[in-house]
Amino acid sequence: MDTLPALDKAREELRRHVLTHSLKTGNFTLKSGRSSTWFLDTKQTACSPDGVLLVADVALGMIPAEVTAIGG
């Protein structure tokens, strides 16, 4: 993936996980009925122990330091 832009370490590790575990290539029929040669199933990253830690690291890095609480 030499054409992808450089990222900070946390985002690079998350991208590597997604490309390794969540991106599937082949022949797929999408819900729309259209065909695709790739499918991105990010649940494979977000629901794995190491993947969810990478997602959390990136998400926490996006929260400004002055934030004291998050709801949701």
SVG drawing of the C-alpha trace seen along z (x, -y; Angstrom):
<svg xmlns="http://www.w3.org/2000/svg" viewBox="-30 -22 35 36">
<polyline fill="none" stroke="black" stroke-width="0.4" points="0.0,0.0 2.7,-2.5 0.2,-4.9 -1.5,-5.6 -0.6,-8.7 1.7,-8.6 -0.1,-8.5 0.8,-8.8 1.8,-5.5 -1.7,-4.8 -3.5,-5.4 -1.0,-3.4 -1.4,-0.4 -5.2,-0.7 -5.0,-1.0 -2.7,2.1 -5.2,4.0 -8.2,3.0 -6.3,3.9 -5.2,7.2 -8.4,8.4 -11.3,6.3 -10.7,5.9 -11.7,8.9 -11.2,9.2 -13.0,11.5 -16.4,11.4 -19.2,10.2 -22.8,9.4 -23.8,6.4 -27.1,5.8 -28.0,3.5 -27.6,6.4 -24.5,4.8 -21.2,6.7 -17.9,5.7 -14.4,7.1 -13.8,5.9 -15.7,5.8 -14.8,3.9 -16.1,5.6 -14.8,3.3 -16.5,5.5 -13.5,7.8 -11.4,5.0 -13.8,3.3 -14.9,6.6 -11.4,8.2 -9.5,7.6 -6.4,6.1 -8.5,4.2 -10.8,2.5 -7.7,1.3 -6.4,-0.3 -9.7,-2.0 -9.8,-3.3 -6.2,-4.6 -7.1,-6.6 -10.4,-7.8 -8.8,-9.0 -6.1,-10.8 -8.8,-12.9 -10.4,-14.1 -9.1,-17.6 -7.1,-17.6 -9.6,-20.0 -12.5,-17.5 -13.5,-16.2 -16.5,-14.0 -18.1,-12.2 -21.7,-11.0 -23.4,-8.8"/>
</svg>
